[in-house]
């Protein structure tokens, strides 16, 4: 197998809270992705497959914070933890030391480090730690090999050509055929909206505008945890996830071993005949 190639991308992108809010306020996903590319100084990102995937990857991390109502500060802490884990995953492609369990533990250490560096009021709560960890485990952990392959292997490119035919636009209609709206008679003018049935013109004019619905009361987030509580909660949760992964792998290996033994037994029986 060919050795991994070094990518020119920088995985330690620094984004400010103001930039994150600007991305969140973009009118659509395409505009938001272009903003992320501008922040990363990748104006021609759509010309390279690796750059395109990386820009969209970073945008999805920022979008996760918006959709789950995380503050910009917490979103950027999650964003930096994901990027640091991704950088380590790509770096350890050749030696294969970044297993699924090692990747999850590395991410947990990054989240703990980022949280301790935040002011007490901005730190993650236990439900938020569970939320970001489960998201990372469900979206990134199963695709480690895919990420390593995409960001360390030269992607095949195929050139194609297309023929385009340009036609002269049709001649516009003469202005003499137009209609001046100021010369229209009352019968030709568009009718105004009639008042509601049974209401006099005065009542229709005096009708108050519909009342706006009251905004739902704001729900206060749970108070952030101190360093000791947070440091104790994260390892317990990560250890439980690691045990589940290890048990699943053990069951898969046992099933594969049993299938191999059954196949050997079948071959021996066939040869004995």
Secondary structure as GFF3:
##gff-version 3
##sequence-region A 1 273
A	DSSP	alpha_helix	17	24	.	.	.	ID=ss1
A	DSSP	alpha_helix	29	39	.	.	.	ID=ss2
A	DSSP	three_ten_helix	45	47	.	.	.	ID=ss3
A	DSSP	alpha_helix	49	67	.	.	.	ID=ss4
A	DSSP	alpha_helix	72	91	.	.	.	ID=ss5
A	DSSP	alpha_helix	100	116	.	.	.	ID=ss6
A	DSSP	three_ten_helix	120	122	.	.	.	ID=ss7
A	DSSP	alpha_helix	126	139	.	.	.	ID=ss8
A	DSSP	three_ten_helix	141	143	.	.	.	ID=ss9
A	DSSP	alpha_helix	144	152	.	.	.	ID=ss10
A	DSSP	three_ten_helix	175	177	.	.	.	ID=ss11
A	DSSP	three_ten_helix	181	183	.	.	.	ID=ss12
A	DSSP	alpha_helix	201	206	.	.	.	ID=ss13
A	DSSP	alpha_helix	227	272	.	.	.	ID=ss14
###
